[in-house]
C-alpha cells in the first residue's frame, strides 16, 4: 500500500472517529435532558424498532434465538424467545441511559435507594479479608453499577476491559470508569498490571463469559461446553485470591414503584476460595464453578443478558484448518498433522 493511500485511509478513519464521538456527545446531551420516564420510553421504542423493523441480520435476532435454544432447550416457545430478545435490547438501551444518568443519580448517600445488596456481609468479609480478590461478572445486568458501588464505598479496583477502537470514545469511558476511584486496565497485555495488583493484595474486576477460542478450557455453560479462559483460575490459585462472582440486575417494574431513579439488585452469587481447589483438576473444577455461578445469576433475569455474543462459538476437539501456499494449481488446504 502506498504512503499516499495510507494517509488517505488514516484521515478517513479519523473523520469517522470524530463523527462517532460527535454523535455520542449528542446522545449524551439528549439523555441528560430527559426525565427517566422518557428514557425508558425511548429505549423501549428503539428496541421494538430493532426487533420488528430491521432485518434480522442487523438485529442479530437469529444469533440470540439460537443461543437461547442452546441455553433453555427446544421447549422455549417462539413467543418467549421474542419476549427475551426484545427485553435484551430494551435492557441495553436502558443501560446506556443509566450510564449517562449515573453520576447524578447514584452516589454514596443514595446507595440504599438504588440497591438491594444480596449477600452483602459475605461480600464485605471477602474484600476485607486481606487477601487479593477477583470480582467476576458477565455481560449481564448493569455492570457499571457494580463497579461504581465498590468505588463509592472506598474499594478501588483494576477494571480489565478491551480498548475501544475510537480513541475519543475510549478516553471518555476511561474517565467515566475511573471517576469513582478505579483504574482502567487494557485487556491487551493486562497480565503485568493484574499480577501487580494481586501481589499487593488488591482487587481486580473482569468479565468471564467470552469465548476463549480453541485453546480455552471447555466447561459446561447452560449444559453445553463453552470455551473459557483458564487464566482466571490460574491467577486465583497462584495468588490465593478469593473469587467473588456477582452482578447488578435491574429489578422488575413491580419493585420500581416509588423509586426516585432505578432500583437494582446487587447480588453476590458466589465466593470461591482457591484453597479448596489445590488438586490436579483444580483449574477445571474452579473454572466450572464460577461459570455455573454466572449461569445461576443470568437465570434470575435472562432478558438482561447479552445473548448476541457467540458464547458457544468454539467446539471441543475442533482444530483450525491452516492454508499453505499452493505449489501447483491443484494444491488444497491441509489439516496440520
Number of C-alpha atoms within 10 A of each C-alpha: 5 6 8 9 10 11 11 11 12 12 12 12 13 14 12 13 17 16 12 15 18 14 12 13 13 12 15 16 12 12 20 16 12 14 11 18 9 12 20 19 13 18 20 19 14 16 23 17 14 19 19 14 11 13 11 13 9 11 19 17 22 14 16 21 19 16 19 21 16 16 17 13 13 11 8 14 11 12 8 12 19 16 12 21 28 21 21 24 26 23 25 20 19 22 22 18 22 23 18 17 19 17 13 9 16 21 17 13 9 12 16 12 17 22 22 17 16 15 14 13 10 13 20 10 10 20 21 11 12 12 18 23 28 27 26 24 26 22 18 26 29 25 19 17 22 22 24 26 20 17 19 18 13 13 17 21 26 25 22 19 16 12 17 13 9 15 14 15 18 15 13 12 15 19 13 18 18 19 14 21 19 25 17 21 22 16 14 10 9 14 13 9 15 22 16 11 16 23 15 13 18 21 23 25 25 18 17 21 23 17 19 19 18 18 15 16 20 25 20 16 22 19 13 12 16 27 25 28 19 19 14 20 22 18 18 23 20 13 17 18 27 22 26 24 26 26 27 26 27 22 18 12 9 6 12 15 11 9 10 12 18 20 23 22 19 25 20 23 19 21 21 20 17 21 13 11 17 11 9 8 9 17 22 17 16 24 22 20 18 24 24 18 21 25 20 16 25 20 14 11 18 20 22 24 24 21 24 18 16 16 19 20 14 20 13 17 9 9 12 9 10 9 12 11 8 10 8 7 6 6 11 12 11 10 11 9 3
